[in-house]
Amino acid sequence: MQKIKSLMTRQGLRSPQESVHDLGPIESFRIPSKEELRELREEPTDPQVQQEIINSIEEVYFSNDSFDIVKYELEKLPPVLSLQELEEYRDKLKQQQAAVSKKVADLILEKQPAYVKELERVTSLQTGLQLAAVICTDGRRHLNIAKEGFTQASLGLLANQRKRQLLVGLLKSLRTIKTLEEDYPGAIQLCLECQKAASTFKHYSCISELNSKLLDTLEQIEEQLDVALSKICKNFDISHYTKVQQAYRLLGKTQTAMDQLHMHFTQAIHNTVFQVVLGYVELCAGNTDTKFQKLQYKDLCTHITSDSYIPCLADLCKALWEVMLSYYQTMQWHETRDQDEAETVSSVSDGSNVTGTEENSFDRSYVKKKLEHGLSRIWQDVQLKVKTYLLGTDLSNFKYDDFIFVLDIISRLMQVGEEFCGSKSEVLQESIRKQSVNYFKTYHRTRLEELRMFLENETWELCPVKSSFSILQLHEFKFMEQSRSPSVSPSKQPASAISTAATLFEQYCSGGNPFEIQADSKDDETEDVLASNGYESDEQEKSAYQEYDSDSDVPEELKRDYVDEQTGDAPVKSVSRETLRSRKRSDYNLNKVNAPILTNTTLNVVRLVGKYMQMMNILKPIAFDVIHFMSQLFDYYLYAVYTFFGRNDMFESTGLGLSSSRLRTTLNRIQESLIDLEVSTDPTGTLTAAEERKEKVPSPHLSHLVVLTSGNSLYGLAERVVATESLVFLAEQFEFLQPHLDAVMPAAKKPFLQQFYSQTVSTASELRKPVYWIVAAKAIDYEQMLLLMATVKWDVKEIMSQHNIYVDALLKEFEEYNRRLNEVSKRVRIPLPVSNILWEHCIRLANRTLVEGYANVKKCSNEGRALMQLDFQQFLMKLEKLTDIRPIPDKEFVETYIKAYYLTENDMERWIKEHREYSTKQLTNLVNVCLGSHINKKARQKLLAAIDDIDRPKR
């Protein structure tokens, strides 16, 4: 580099910096001659070789001028110097220097013409600067003359005055502009007046230019007016919109304005939803990546996370509400203006300006039709945008409360649509129906599995609730009270409850938003449905027992628990001795109120029903699916109770009709439609079969903690009572809810609901018979009684006055049975219907055992028949002291059989045909023992044939 600089100096050249800062007279510059540059160019002419030499120069040589090249080269020398190496290195540097020098020479010769041209321009500039110096000198001279003629103070005053005048003019202009700010009618009126004046003098060229400027200004005003029109789509302002409409009327573009307005509303809906969703997507993504802004709205909706889904939906509906509210207020403005103009036209009917009136009327008619037509278009846009958002996320794994909240928001939106344009919101209904059915199938499947788990772990212990317990006290049923209460806030009421009240547009016209997320008040409430220990009051219990125990006049058999004869309710207050004496003795209760009998599982099922009804209440289109799933909850509970406590093929085969045909049909239907009886899946099975199995639930199994084989506990009677009566309680709640379910059930599906109640819910109480029959069949030793009866001699010759010991043995069994019932009642209240069924079963079985015992008799005299009657009457007399059941069940069954021994041959044949309730064995015994010694063989064969004819259809 130093070589280059020295070469340029030797050639009389300057560096660019020197050329700029050290410009001297023109004579100091000299263009190098070709001869002087030839020396530099006498080097190898191969460009590639030269370029390679230049490229081999170290980078450090191209640094700034302060770099010391000599020092650098000296420091590079090796410790031991070699002359040959130094010479070789020197030759290399010379080659590099020569290459650089030649390159510089080539560049100088290449740029020489431009250099000459630039030099000429510099010379011209120098001449101009000399002229400027002369002018400045003259100016200074004149300023000196002015300074001598005027003082500096007077010049300052003049300058300030001039400035003041300019500012006053500017202030006036600013005030004029301010008065025209957003005064579109004023601006247009002023512009039109200027145009009219300009057209008068358009023959002047200056005025012609002004006219074109005014046209441009008018176009700019129209553009600003369109922008102002778009602003009312989100925040309607009466004064602002009035000015805009007046401006368009002045321009004669009222119809154009309306077309533009609808376009702006459509655009506002699109922009609004996109910005809301984009904001949440970017917020959840944690960055402002522009890739989201390039996505389509449909794709953007799929990026919403589960946590932000509900807030985003609420904000989306709030933003769309503002757009629709603005449209509603726009329509209100036009309706009000049309009424005012109509009144004005009617009051001024002088016939003047008929054409203008007709034109205004046409505009009003056009605007009205356009606005009315726009209602459905705007609502359709809103529906489609919300539908896209709804279907963009899979809601099947949402929490129940979150999903209900989504339904609540959409239900409110559909209410808005109905009030906005009378739409039934088919698009929204279909989309939310899809999501709801999808969600509800998953939800219901999980709940059924949970119910199976609950039932299999249920020990059928009593869940102590207050006597005043009602399902309406549960959180899940609060919506039923709210729907009947006029004081509930609109956002918490279903649409049907406030249809007669003010519309949402009227309520929120002045402010607020129907989609504001409100804090759920459920967290602040507490359920108070459980009793502390199963009693309504400890003091009440104590006082009742004290008075009860101190009543020494009451017989021992009456000193037991009691309830009201008609209602089965125990007294809430302490009772008198007279009341205690008059109490019936068939019900087994602790002295506590008649609280509902239910389990934790029952309570869970009731809560589930409440949740299902919430969803159904909000979303009517899936009412049938919800009620169908709700019925499965009841079906499964009923099937479980029957499977655990009522299924016993041995007792069902007795033909006593313990299970009605309706109950058997119901149980078979549940087993076929709901219960998965297969253990392993068949890999070759069809897809349809697999889907059907997916909808089914395995049959539940009774918990191993529940023991039903112990005689001391009356074969799990306490558990059986809790299970069966909890089912009855559940059926009662379904009965209570029937009007509510019927109200939302589609008309075409109502037969399903009616069938469910008539064939399933109403059979709950019928399950008592097979369940308690098992207890009754095991509680008393009927086989032992048959053995005792077999030892009795019935062919006595004289009438006996003393009954047989088997009667005492049977009564003793009943007394023991009564005692054990009392023991069980200390754990669980035995309601009157249960007590009656238990006694009825036992008495019926005892009476049938008596008939069976009498049918086993081989020989019997008339005195023996009288002894049978004596035994039976003794049994009845003692039994009536133990039970309140009247009449005694199957009493006629025994008496009629005993009396049949006295019939003649002809009467016996007719009697056999009329009494098919007796078995073939029992009828045959009558013929053989009773009439055997009184009739011939032919007559006996005839009667036996009649018995065989009766029995044949049974086979």
Protein Blocks (a to p, Z undefined) as FASTA:
>chain_A
ZZmmmmmmmnopacfklmmmmcccfklpccddfklmmmmmmccfbfklmmmmmmmpcfkl
mmcfklcfklmmmmmpcfbdcfklmmmmmmmmmmmmmmmmmmmmmmmmmmmmmmmmmmmm
mmmmmmmmmmmmmmmmmmmmmmmmmmmmpcfklmmmmmmmmmmmmmmmmmmmmmmmmmmg
oplmlmmmmmmmmmmmmmmmmmpmklmmmmmmmmmmmmmmmmmmmmmmmmmmmoccfklm
mmmmmmmmmnopmmmmmmmmmmmmmmmmmmmmmmmmmmmmmmmnopacfklmmpcfklmm
mmpcfklmmmmmmmmmmmmmmmmmmmmmmmmmmmmmmmmmmmmmmmmcnhpaklmmmmmm
mmmmmmmmmmmmmmmmmmmmmmmmmmmmmmmpcfklgcfklmmmmmmmmmmmmmmmmmmn
opahlmmmmmmmmmmmmmmmmmmmmmmmmmmmmmmmpgoiacdddfkbcfklpmklmmmm
mmmpmkbcfklpcfklmmmmccfklmmmngcjfkbccddfklmpccdfbcfkopablklm
mmmmmmmmmmmkbcfklmccdddfklopacfbdcdfklmmmpcfkbccddddfdddddfk
lmmmmmmmmmmmmmmmmmmmlmmmmmmmmmmmmmmmmmmmmmmmmgcfklmmnonomacf
klmmmmmmmmmmmmcfbfbdcfkbcfklmmmmmmpccdddddfkbcckbfklonollmmm
mmmmmmmmmmmmmmmmmmmmmmmpcfklmmmmmmmmmmmmmmmmmmmmmmmmmmmmmmpc
fklmmmmmmmpcfkbfbdcfbdcfklmmmmmmmmmmmmmmmmmmmmpccdfklmmmmmmm
mmmmmmmmmmmmmmmpmbdcfklmmmmmmmmmmmmmmmmmmpccdcdehklmmmmmmmmm
mpcfklmmmmmmmmmmbcfklmmmmmmmmmmmmpcfklmmmmmmmmmmmmmmmZZ
